[in-house]
């Protein structure tokens, strides 16, 4: 089985030797087990994109060792190949490059004859024999057909080839499960649930005094610091709204959010006949991860405590308060604006959350400064990855300028 590793470090280059060489399950160590080649694509601030691939075991390749020890990058994808389609050769080793983009894939793409027919003369861009490279060519053609819009091209190629995207995030995984076996034409809307975070009942006049320690105390989930702060501001739910719009091909108005403090119902779907279907489980990420890994089968999760309806006899729901939690409104605004605005929102939020965690931004300044950055942003079409990266860098710089270096007053 092929294996795929991806790293995103924002706009800052980070050393890659830990993941590539030194981690307990590093790429080098994994390459010693069932791997007939490795490939690496990295985006660096100084050198742009770096591509390296070789149809040999990474652990025994001197070139890999040397690059892994020195590489610093902001974005990185590493692929270990172990597949039946295509022989062991350089042209069949991921990542593949087309139109200045790099692509690596883990899994099996079916119906290759139909892909070949769809490619036509564009089949010439495929150098090897793998199903992955042919599907990448299909994506490249779709991006060209949409005028260079990467997001629209990928979406079109995935739909055309009937590829199933399996979401792992608990809310989107819940929606996916609720929609299984049901046609898109019967769906009215999806309803994402949110715990409400630690400040769900806190009066607005006390928000100015919120501390980092308080914001990191999530009432239900145990998560990393960044996403825990996003949960406290409800930005995490806003980002999930944006994600759901693209995952399930919906309009913004077809994605709703409801506060559900018990975190037992992970999301719901409302059908056109008025039926509402919910997915319920204990709040444990092992369940959606196992579902995605075993799909379409299910794994016995006997080590987890089963959901007791008797112990959860009171399930409550309420509308989100957009006055106290404006980040959710800003996410809907960014989605409605389209183009590069969602990239602007995300980048500004990452910088401001980092500033809050460092003690340089008040909790209430997170949405205030995000909105300022969005209002200043020149919202151009997102036709290429460069458009998105340019927006990302600009929004981060603008957010950092607003943060400044001043400490938060006691």
Secondary structure, 3 states (H helix, E strand, C coil): CCEEEEEECCCCCEECHHHHHHCCCCHHHHCCCCCCCEEEEEEECCCEEEEEEECCCHHHCHHHHHHHHHCEECEEEEEECCCCCCCCCHHHCCCEEECCEEECCCCCCCCHHHHHHHHHHHHHHCCCCCHHHHHHHHHHHHHHHCCCCHHHHHHHHHHHCCCCCCCCCHHHHHHHHHHCCCCHHHEEEEEEEECCCCCCCCCHHHHHHCCHHHHCCCCCCCCCHHHHHHHHHCHHHHHHHHHHHHHCCCCHHHEEEEECCCCCEEEEEEECCCCEEEEECCCCHHHHHHHHHHCCCCCCCCCCCCCCCCCCCCCCCECCCCCCCHHHHHHHHHHHHCCCHHHHHHHHHHHHHHHHHCCCCCHHHHHHHHHHHHHHCCCCCCCCHHHHHHHHHHHHHHHHHHHCCCCCCC
